[in-house]
Amino acid sequence: MTIRQPVVSVLGHVDHGKTKLLDRIRGTSVQAREAGAITQHIGATEVPIDHIYKVCGKLIGNKKFDVPGLLFIDTPGHHSFITLRARGGSLADIAVLVIDIREGLMPQTIESIKILRQYKTPFIIALNKVDTIQGWNCEEGRAFVLSERTQQEHTIAAFNDKLYGVIGQLSEEGIYADRYDRIEDFTKTVALVPISAKEGEGIPDLLLMLIGLAQRFLEQQLAKEEGPGRGTILEIKEEKGLGKTLDMILYSGVLKQGDTVALGTRGAPVVTKIKAILKPKPLDEIMDPRDRFDRVKELHAAAGVKISCQNMEGVIAGAPLRVVKNEKDPAIAEMTEESSVKIEVQDNGVLIKADAIGSLEALAYEAKAAGIPIRKYGMGELSRRDVVETAAAKGDPLNKVILAFNINISKDAQAELENQDVKIFSDPVVYRLIEEYQEWLDGTKKQTDADKRSEFPFPAKFKIMPNCVFRASKPAIVGIRILAGRARANLKLIDENGKSVGKIRSLRDGEDVVKEAVQGDEVACAIDDITIGRQAKEEDIIYIDLLESSIKELQKMDLNDDERMTLDEIIAIKRKEDPFWGM
């Protein structure tokens, strides 16, 4: 069986060395030419098997593989990975998760793990920057298993300390990982390959692991197909001399110059013809090539190429590409189905927007897991209409919220936000976006509860402490202990039989007047319209009198156990005279 090269996606936290790793593998310096040395665009590089034999020679000797090479994808961030879809799943056959050995798991590392799990993508871990371990002796291009033997004992001890720290962090995320050379069952343990992208150490081990795992576990998945080409669009950009072009990954089948293709848009696919196929040379970068592209007439999967088409109006990144017979080809209906977004919505909830299909689905997936209802969803720039519709949404005002992932906010939308009571959350990490919203929601609910507690009497009770009657009447002044809830001035009081026992005039803590006393506080309480010894006595339990109209609202509030028990006690007291009180 002939097999194609696997598509390998490289993920990880910013600055952990994703692009540096690929630069080392292909012998380029793409990172140095990136704005701020951070990857801005999705790239693809073909690494042929002959190059892998050359790099891994000392580890594999004369051993040969059926896998023809590796096709690496470098992404600006973990969110780009989820825009790259193939048949509704992940475009990548296998992934490399890059982790800085000094920093361990960071927010984008954790999100990458969640995404890899969601898409069921197998992965290995490149534990980068071993050269930063104090005393580590590097040799360019040397395998880690050979390098380890040359290190001093104290250096190995420092390395192991960092290694097991990362393994422990991974375990907390439910990932069982170990050094690749110590693993017996790769189906149960994630392989961890120590490397230095800067010095080139460990690169042979990493390439060998990728080739070996692909051949051993992905052979059926990589079976070469000779049918019509299927691909995923990476980016759309202007190219000097060619005009608008598409960078794409062909992951299945064959693509030919002159083929009729359907390209995904936000609506119906565009059907057009391929004018040119431009293929970067092996070890060159599709987005930033050192050499001129080779113009090819026919292309077999898997490959990263640039194509020029007659019409590309409305085509979006992350959308599918299909070779079709004509505009009535059944594959077009399949594309429409694949590009359609299936997100569960409710009448009352938040608006979510993202830059592409995959990232929108990822945001919806995390929102659902966090119990956040979604009222509406969409892709692309946040518009004035989005803001106006969110402001006008019925139901809970706490749902007048927009979760925006990796998108711009139009000037009209920004101007409208100044006039509307709408809250926007935006973050380049999906789970952090969810966390920020939840933190805001919790804080707002607490504030709302506090506001409601000040609007009307709140469930509370206190005990008149023994030997603490300082004046019997006009007003009575007694020492009290708050047993539940909170007490403040001007609240009416009832006893355990529901009879009125006056109204709180003031509360004092020593010489200071206090606005309120909460559960556990012991304060002096001045009470009007009561005489201690008649209506109340020492050690009596006194309740705050509640408004019947507030009961349903109080029952919805976030009360603690003692407050809820006190509310039930007050309702029971009131219903001795009126069985339907508070219903």
Beta strands, then each sheet from edge to edge (+ up, - down):
strand 1: 7-12
strand 2: 43-48
strand 3: 69-74
strand 4: 85-86
strand 5: 89-90
strand 6: 94-100
strand 7: 123-128
strand 8: 177-179
strand 9: 190-194
strand 10: 230-239
strand 11: 243-252
strand 12: 254-256
strand 13: 260-263
strand 14: 270-279
strand 15: 294-296
strand 16: 298-300
strand 17: 303-309
strand 18: 320-323
strand 19: 350-354
strand 20: 374-379
strand 21: 401-405
strand 22: 423-426
strand 23: 461-471
strand 24: 476-484
strand 25: 486-488
strand 26: 492-494
strand 27: 500-509
strand 28: 512-513
strand 29: 516-518
strand 30: 522-528
strand 31: 541-544
sheet 1: 2+ 3- 1- 6- 7- 9- 8-
sheet 2: 4+ 5-
sheet 3: 15+ 14- 13+ 18- 10+ 11- 17+
sheet 4: 12+ 16-
sheet 5: 20+ 19+ 21+ 22+
sheet 6: 28+ 27- 26+ 31- 23+ 24- 30+
sheet 7: 25+ 29-
end
